[in-house]
Amino acid sequence: MRYTPAGIAVIEFTVNHASKQKEAGVVRQIIFDLPAMAVGQAALAIAELEPDSAVKLTGFLNRKSRMSQQLIFHTNRIECI
């Protein structure tokens, strides 16, 4: 975790997702890793989690930076499941 010059907590982490989804009547195994970040209270909550915790994240996708094409998930809300 790091802090901005204004003292706001920021954390970057990786989301590991695995599920089964139905597409065109066929069940597919979905597995991927997604870079993510959280700011403020969400960052503090993520920092307290154990690795491999099962959570539901709410947020949005955006480019990592203005000049990058890499996507990163910006987490707004965390729920332990």
Secondary structure, DSSP 8 states (H G I E B T S, - for coil): -EE-TT--EEEEEEEEEEEEEEETTEEEEEEEEEEEEEETHHHHHHHHS-TT--EEEEEEEEESSTT---EEEEEEEEEE-
